Amino acid sequence: MYNLPDYKEQDEQIIREFIAAYPFAFITGCDADNKPVATQIPVFIEEQNGRKILRGHMMKHTDHHKAFLQNENVLTVFTGKHTYVSGTWYSNPNIPSTWNYMSVHIKGPIKFLDDHALVEVLRMTTLHFEGQNSRSPTIYDNLPADMTQRLMHAIVAFEIDIQEMDAVFKLSQDRDRESYLNIIKKLEDQDDDGRVIATEMKKRFKRQFHDHAE
């Protein structure tokens, strides 16, 4: 994690909204022989009995499932839009170019859950991605029973107890006002990634420069 104070996001609500917007997370850990493993799957943040957790499901008997059974300590990374920022956009162009991005890192032990929890996770996941459309034929409750039985044998639900959570939203916070505004202008002419980063920078402009200028 690029651990510089200027780039750290401290607002937990903003972090939660980011995780909800970009739930397809990268989960990594090591097996009993310290061999690294990883997978990418949708993960959701929740609060249960005062505990903050991540929940999701994964396929059984994969290298990562076996490794997480041997070593419960995992790192979950949520990444959002990102974009190149040219040094030529700065008020002083004799500064190296960089990359703007948003990322949340969560550390904690992973625990695998029973079939009842798996049904809850599958219902939550399918409803989420089907826009809460309970009539969609692909949500868990509308799938044929024989299909869900086969599915349940192949996957397992999990939860991760959130012990550390760090968010880096590197959005040119270390640049002067002129550079900051010019970066926004340039990014608004870029692709979707650039425009999203420009929007995030505009949200933070007043806080960044402590005034009410447009």
N, C-alpha and C positions, 0 to 999 in steps of 0.2 A: 504494500500500500504506500502510495506517495504521500507521506505523512508530514505535510507542511500546514501550519495553522491557517494560512490564508485560504486554503482550499477545503477545509473541513466543514461539513454541514452538521450543525448541532441540533437542528429542529427535528424532533422525532416524528412529528406529523408529516413533514416534508419527506422524510426517509421512508415512512410507511406508504405514502402515496407513490413514491418512486418504485418501490418493490411491487406494489399493486399494478403499476403501469408496465413493468418489465419483469414478469414472473418467471420467465424461462431462464433458470439459474444454472450456474456451473458449480457442481459439488465435487470437491477433491479431498483426498486423504491418502493414507499409506496402508499397505497390508502388513502382516506380521513380520515380513522381511524388509520393511521400509521401501518397498517398491511403490512408486506413486500410481494412483488410479484416479479416474475422473469420469463424470457423466454430466449430461445436460438435460434437465427436466423442469417442468413447471413446479414452483414452490410458492406457498402462501404463508404470510405472517399472520399470527393470531395471538390472542392472550387468553390463557386458561388458568383460573384460580391464582391470578396474580403473576403467573409465569408467562414470559414472552417466548413463543416457539415458532418454528417453521414446520409446515406439514406438506407432505406430498406422497408420491408412490413411485416405485421403480420395479423393473423386471428382476425376478429372482435368478440366482445362480450365475449372474454375470461377474466379471472380475471385480467390479466396484462393490456389488452387494456382498460378495465373499470377503472383500477387504474390510468393509465397514463392520462386518460381524466380528472380525479379528481386532480391529482398531477403531474405536467409536469416535475418535476425534476428527472432525471434518471442518473444512472451510467452504462456505457457500458464497459465491460471487454473483451479484446482480449487476448487469451492465446496461447502460442506456445508449442514446445517440452519442456520436463522437465525430470530430472533424479536425482537419488540418487548419492551422492558423499561421499565415505567412508573416514573417518578420517585416516584410515590406509594408504591412498595414499599420505598423507602429509609428508614433510621432518621431521616434528615433529608429530608423530602419537598420542600424548597425547592431541589431540584437537577433539572436538565433530564432528561427521559427519554432513552433511548438504544436501541441495537440491538445484540444479541449475535449473533455469527456466527463461523464458522471458514472460513479461506481460505488456499490455498497458491499462491504465484506463482513460476513458474519461467521463467528467461530463458536463451536459448541459440540457436545457429544450427540451422536445420532442413536436413536432407539427404534427398533422395528416393532410394529403393532399387530394386533389381532385382526381377524376378518371383519369384526364389527366396525373397527376403526377404518378399515379399508373401504367398506361400503360408504362411510361418511365422506372419505376423501374423494372417492370416485364421483359421488353425487355432487359434492362441492366443485370439483374440477370441471365436470361436464356442464353443469349449470353456468359456471363462470364464463366458459368460452362459447357457450351457446346463447350468451346474452340473457341469462335467467329465463330462457324460453322453456317452460315446463312441458310444452307440447312437442318439442324437438324429438325426432325419433332416435337421436344418438345420445341423449342424456341417459345416465345410468338406469333410472327407473323405467325407461321405455325400451330398453334393450331386451331381447328374448332371454328367457331364463337359462337355456342351455348355453348361450353365448357368455353370459355373466359368470356361470359356473366354471367354464373353461378359463375365462379371464382371471378369475380369483385364484386359480391354481398357479398362474404364471407370474403374478405380481404381488408386491407387499407394500403396505403403508408404512410410513416412518414419521417421526417427529425429531426435530433438532432443538435442544434446549439452548436458547440464545444466551451465551455468556459474555461475548464481546461483539460489539457492532460498531463499525467505522464506516463513515461515508466521506468520499472525496468527490466533490463537484468542482473540477478544475475549469473555471470559466473566466479566465483572464483577470482574476481579482487583483493581481499584482501589477496591472498596467495602469497608466495615467488615464484621466478622463477622456482626453482626445483620442488616445489609442483605443480605449474601450468602446467608444461610440463608433469609431471607424471599423473595428472588428465586427460589431453588430451589423453595420451597413453592408460590409463585404459578405458576411455569412447569409444575409437575407437573399443574396443573389446566387447562393449555392444550391445544392440538392436538399432533399428533405432533412438529412442529418444536420446540415449547416443551419437550416432555418429553425429547427428545433433548438439547437444550441443558442442561436440568436435570441429566440424567445425567452429561454431561461436566463440569459444575460440581462435582457430588458427587465425581467421581473426583479432582478437584484440591483438595478441601477441606483435607485434612491437610497437603499441601504448601503450600497458601496460608496457613494459619494456624499451621503448625508445632506441631500438637498431635494428640491421638488422640481428640478428642471426636466424637461422632456428630452 
